[in-house]
């Protein structure tokens, strides 16, 4: 299987809390077999999310400072620590049944990682994964974050690619608990990018990458609720 045609859900610009509510409902419907596998594409206003291992001290602002600047903080079920989402960031949430695809956890993470690196590589930028630090990296600078969860063996959350993102916002956190610099496509190329085109490329790359990874089960089925990131 070389490519899969997942249902594409374009949510435009949406508050993270609303997107999270809708994603959770989509997840429940997929678990119940009411809907097909899908990839959600969305852009969020400024927000910090804390994963399963999230620590509040990795957000370098007080509650009052967060409020004044208009940032929100939400606790979520994905793996990892703190992550930033904001305007100019292309976010993709695959909601897919790993059992139906014969995908194991390692294959899933590798496919998502490779897919986002392929999008970045299409612009002549070499990005790669790091076994010790989830995401996509360009010469040690983080260009995409990956954090997922697999409740009842159906995936939630996903990947956030910095496109036209305001990189100053990353200075307000220790992303995933790390002292790591962030970068973006716009920063690397010296020009702003068309978000629609990036979303199209990200969707196609994920469909292709997950399709190539899908195979008869060769890995143990993921434990219910496994976080990744």
Helices and strands as residue ranges (DSSP letters): E 7-13, H 16-31, E 38-43, E 47-50, G 56-58, H 63-69, E 72-75, E 82-85, E 89-95, H 98-101, H 105-121, E 128-130, E 133-138, E 141-150, G 151-153, E 156-162, G 167-172, G 175-177, H 185-189, H 195-213, E 226-228
